[in-house]
Amino acid sequence: MEGTGSNRPRNRGDRAGTTGGKRRRASAPLIAHGLKGIVVSTTRLSHVDGERGELLIAGIPLAVLAPNAAYEDALFLLWHDRVPTPEESAALRGEMAALRAVPDTTLRLLRAAAERAVPAMDALRMGVATLSLIDPAPGDDSVAGNLRRAMSLVARFPTLVAAFARMQEGLAPIEPRTDLSHAANYLYMLTGSEPAAAVARALETYFNTVVDHGMNASTFVARVIVSTRSDMVSALVGAIGALKGPLHGGAPGPALDMVFAIADRARASARSIADEADAYVRETLAGGGRIMGFGHRVYKVRDPRADVLAQAAVELFARTGDHTLYDMVRTVEAAVVRTLAELKPGRRLETNVEFYTALVLHGIGLSTALFTPTFAVGRAGGWTAHVLEQIAADQLIRPDSVYIGPRDRTWALSA
Ligand SMILES: CC(C)(COP(=O)(O)OP(=O)(O)OC[C@H]1O[C@@H](n2cnc3c(N)ncnc32)[C@H](O)[C@@H]1OP(=O)(O)O)[C@@H](O)C(=O)NCCC(=O)NCCS
């Protein structure tokens, strides 16, 4: 998409020591630009099969887990590497519900951020950083201590996002409730009313869908940070920074904007949605842009998360009986995939999770500004699980680079 910052020029060389086309050394190492295809660790948390379009969350197919599990149970699965018993499930819900409140200092900072109208992801990043203030035992690096920390941090993500969202609208934040699920309480804190069960379910399905996804960029950042034996708060702060970018978690807002822009164009031109979508893709690519919600580093077929969220959207929209937006999204999707295949043959650019994220979160009633922070609320579970896994592995992640700068510069300060 134009102007999203997603079109920075890339270094296309893949062999070290090449400058201006001249090779320096015949034995120069291969460089995996962007770490494409590089495996940096093992994990028991999720398995992504990009060719078959499959995603397993700790051994359970996403299509089974996402629409059926409570988000807290998905967290238990990731944190403990097994399905909880009903007692363990209830205990975790209770423990996390009791950890939702955030300190006044944090709320004051969020208020200052809202007054300056900073983006919600920046507010979340700053808010999470303040949670070091309430760590009861900062020096406790035991497994139990880190698990408690994971619970305490994940429990507070919704409170931070909801409080900031309300402050931005000039409204007072709403205290969390302890009798609602993680998902339902998030919506309650945003709106002040208890959500309908189907709406809370849709959000819970969304959280489960995005809870973990292999070695994605933000998860990698979190693991790199704790690999230096740094702390979990620092890891989450870094991960939020990585998720914010339009090539990662920042795509669903622009994806929905695109659908609405195409619909507006179709209304104005009296052409079909499919024709306008086709024209939109051609224009965007001709301008050097990308289509948000399409293409993926790992998936070369349709992202399985898109299917899960498309189904969640069907169920969500069944409540109102209005399928107009859903039908429009499907039409745009088919046209975009067709035109991308024509313009970018062989790149295998299919629908990714963000396209349907936009539809589900919009259907739930969230503003586009909340799409990426809501992604962070769900992904926080996976980040903490990876942090725990990385702490257990205890190996510094430190790749290498190849110097391609000058070697003969002289040192002289300019006058
Ligand atoms: C996700 C993404 C960053 C993966 O990128 P990647 O694995 O690094 O792939 P590359 O950037 O090397 O792209 C390969 C080719 O496909 C093109 N391409 C990739 N995604 C594209 C998109 N969404 N729209 C148009 N072209 C795209 C690139 O321009 C490139 O074309 P080229 O070979 O002619 O230069 C990329 O597909 C993208 O930018 N998608 C849109 C943002 C998005 O939806 N992000 C959410 C991901 S879940």
The ligand as a Gaussian input file, in Angstrom:
#p B3LYP/6-31G(d) Opt

LIG

0 1
 C        4.450000     -10.406000       4.482000
 C        5.562000      -9.944000       3.553000
 C        6.375000      -8.840000       4.251000
 C        6.482000     -11.128000       3.251000
 O        7.489000     -10.632000       2.463000
 P        8.785000     -11.448000       2.021000
 O        8.688000     -12.864000       2.386000
 O        9.960000     -10.723000       2.558000
 O        8.707000     -11.370000       0.474000
 P        9.422000     -10.315000      -0.437000
 O        9.381000      -8.962000       0.199000
 O       10.775000     -10.848000      -0.776000
 O        8.485000     -10.310000      -1.711000
 C        8.613000     -11.226000      -2.799000
 C        7.989000     -10.610000      -4.009000
 O        6.571000     -10.550000      -3.839000
 C        6.128000      -9.192000      -3.850000
 N        5.141000      -9.043000      -2.800000
 C        5.151000      -9.628000      -1.577000
 N        4.049000      -9.288000      -0.907000
 C        3.338000      -8.468000      -1.710000
 C        2.123000      -7.775000      -1.557000
 N        1.417000      -7.884000      -0.446000
 N        1.689000      -7.003000      -2.572000
 C        2.400000      -6.908000      -3.693000
 N        3.567000      -7.536000      -3.908000
 C        4.037000      -8.310000      -2.911000
 C        7.346000      -8.351000      -3.580000
 O        7.224000      -7.068000      -4.116000
 C        8.399000      -9.161000      -4.275000
 O        8.277000      -8.938000      -5.647000
 P        9.598000      -8.891000      -6.591000
 O       10.154000     -10.287000      -6.520000
 O        9.068000      -8.504000      -7.928000
 O       10.514000      -7.878000      -5.984000
 C        4.971000      -9.406000       2.229000
 O        4.242000     -10.410000       1.573000
 C        4.131000      -8.172000       2.429000
 O        4.670000      -7.068000       2.460000
 N        2.778000      -8.325000       2.563000
 C        1.914000      -7.182000       2.829000
 C        1.944000      -6.840000       4.305000
 C        1.153000      -7.824000       5.122000
 O        0.044000      -8.198000       4.773000
 N        1.745000      -8.217000       6.243000
 C        1.141000      -9.147000       7.162000
 C        1.857000     -10.459000       7.130000
 S        1.000000     -11.682000       8.092000

